[in-house]
């Protein structure tokens, strides 16, 4: 029985671990923090329970398909509800759009904002649906180890139809003129790691995931998904070692033979790292075994980091939505200050989650659970003074735009930013979302799932294929597990 050591317990690691254990391998997950889930940890204080990381639940079929691999359903572990309206976008005081869950209502919204736009919306979403289907069927489950995986006539034809060479900005503006609708359709790109003009139009597939497949919420919080995946993994025989930080991957000859942790040395026949790829490559391996150079990593385009505030307030809001986007400042300027001229933003956009609107159990009675998030360029200086400066900016804007007074009602407050991402997750430059989904960092142009120099070292997670986000991370684990199984089955035949 081969022993597999998995570094980290995020979604990709949990996904791979259960599949590998089901194949009969002895799988142990080593996690440096005190709870599994990676960035999807929870924090509790004063009766409030906060999701520390992901708060959007999109692409529900990815979760269903994963649990189905083990004869289970999402409903076996948590109750999933669709949020309606999906979210609110603020453009100014008294100027907001609630994005409805129903297609008929969505068409009415677009028509009211931009008369005559219903046919454009239908065409736009029809194309987005095609891109989504093609990506999910033909692209995301490929290990992308070589360009040869994509040199099929059918895939080359599809590459033209999914508009890899057209920008998202140009694509959206082909259909819509109203700046509010343009911002609504471009907002998912803000977390992909490039400005809309530098992001392939292929990623309008995210608009299909958003507007058609919908925004959902697992009652109890996003960590319920982690709990479910931990339960599945444990049922397959996966072992967990929490509070165990991996310090070094021991390589004998050209193979990993053990991992050295702060709790001792553990033998392994194969290592799969779901930890930050750059950290594993540059810090856990001796120099001659590293797959990439320091120069390579410095040249990568990263998705944003962020400044987060977890707030518990002792009052109920009069007209809150579960998700609210504050686009009352210039989208292009903030994107420029993230991706092109990295600085702390002059007039930032930000996002607020109030999960207690949907789930009263995450806050004491009569209270609200708030999550403020402001996207930031990775690698910036981070200190308490800067955090408080931007806390004041966001709180003031929130109160001004919504008319809701919360400053004097705060019972619980915690900040989280670049330094925390680096400390807690060894995140490269404190990034929050992995590598940017630019054309030159897509598919086989991403860091490889399989080590170039250590035969039995594999990678999974947001810095390799298919990319950042919870559903892609779950898929990444599935793809990595398949590659590991192929390698180990080959060893058995030798």
C-alpha positions, 0 to 999 in steps of 0.5 A, a space after each residue: 500500500 503506497 503512502 501518500 502525503 498531502 500538504 495542506 487541507 484546502 478544497 483541492 487537497 480534500 478533493 484529491 485525498 478522498 479519491 486517492 484513499 478510495 483507490 486503496 492508498 494510505 493517505 495522510 493530510 498534513 495541515 499547519 493550522 488548527 482546522 481543515 479547509 485552507 482559506 475556508 476556515 471559520 472564526 468565532 467571537 461573541 456568538 458570531 461565526 464568520 467564514 474567513 475566506 470564500 463567501 460565494 457559492 457558484 457552479 453548484 453542479 461541481 459540488 454535486 458531481 464531486 459528492 456523487 463520486 462517493 454515492 452521496 449528495 450535497 443534501 446529505 451534508 448541508 442545506 443549500 439555498 438559492 439567494 434571491 436577489 443574488 446580490 445588490 450593486 450600488 452605483 451611488 446613493 439611491 442608485 442600486 440594482 438588485 440582480 434577480 435569480 429568475 431569468 424573466 426578472 433579469 430580462 426585465 431588469 436589463 430592459 429597464 436599465 437599457 431599453 432594447 437590451 433583452 435580445 443582446 442579453 439572450 445572445 450574450 448568455 447564449 454565448 456564455 453558456 457555450 463557453 461554460 459547457 465547452 470549458 467544463 467538458 473539454 478543458 478544466 479536467 485536462 492536466 495541461 501537462 503539454 500543449 499536445 493535449 489541446 492539438 485536436 481539430 475540434 478543440 482548435 475550432 472551439 478555441 475560436 468560438 470561446 474567444 480566447 483572443 478577444 478581450 472581455 471589455 470589447 466583448 461586453 461592450 459589443 452588446 451593452 452600452 449602459 455603464 451600470 450593465 457593463 460594470 455588472 458584467 465585468 465585476 467577476 473579472 476583478 478577481 481573475 487577476 487582470 483588467 477587463 481589457 486584458 482578460 479573454 472574453 472566454 471568461 464570460 462563462 462566469 456570467 453564465 455561472 452567475 446569472 443563470 446557474 445562480 448564487 447559492 449559500 450552504 446554511 451554516 456557512 461555507 465551512 459546511 462544505 469543508 466539513 462535508 468533504 472532510 467527512 467524505 475523506 475520513 470515510 475513505 480512510 484519510 488521516 488528518 494531522 492538524 497543527 503540523 507544518 511541513 518544513 521540508 520535502 526529503 528527496 532521495 535520488 530523484 524521488 520524494 521519500 519523506 516530509 519533514 514537519 515540526 512534529 517529526 519526519 514522516 515517510 511517503 511514497 508520493 507527495 501531493 502539495 495543495 499548499 501554495 505552489 511557490 512556497 512548496 517549490 521555493 521553500 520546501 525543496 532543495 535548490 536543485 529540485 525546484 521546478 521553477 526559478 525565482 525569476 519565473 515566480 517574480 514574473 507571474 501575474 497574480 490575482 489580487 490580495 484583499 483587505 477583509 474586516 469581520 464585523 459583528 454589530 448589535 443591530 439589524 439592518 433595515 434593507 440589507 442583502 446577503 451580497 452587496 457590491 459597492 461600485 460607487 467609484 471608478 471601476 477602471 481606476 481601482 483595477 489599474 491600481 491593482 494590476 497595472 500600477 500596484 498601490 493601495 487604491 485611491 478610491 476603492 470598490 469593495 464588497 460586503 457580505 451580510 450572511 445573517 440575512 440568509 442564515 440567522 444562526 451565524 449571529 446572535 439574535 438581533 445582530 448582523 454578521 458583516 464581512 467587508 472585502 476590498 481587493 488589493 494588489 499583492 506584494 504591497 506593504 501592510 500595517 495596522 495604520 493602513 488597515 484602519 485608514 481603509 476601514 474608515 473609508 469603507 465604513 463611511 462609504 457604506 453608511 453614506 450610500 446605504 443610509 445604514 448607521 453601523 459604526 457605533 454598533 460594532 461589537 466584534 471587529 477583526 482585520 485580515 490582509 496581506 501579512 495574514 495570508 502570508 503567515 497563515 497560508 505561505 501565500 506568495 506575496 500575500 495573494 488571496 486568489 492564486 494566479 491571474 487567468 490571463 491568456 499567457 497563464 491559462 491551461 498548459 501555460 500554468 505551473 505544472 501539476 507534476 514536478 519537473 525534477 522529482 518524479 513522485 511530487 505532484 501539485 494541486 490547487 489555485 496556482 495550477 490548473 484549472 485556476 482559482 475559485 472553490 469549484 476549480 479547486 475541487 476540480 483541480 483535486 480530481 485532476 491531480 488525483 487522476 494523475 497520481 493514480 496513473 503514476 502509481 498504477 504504472 509503478 505497480 506494473 513495473 
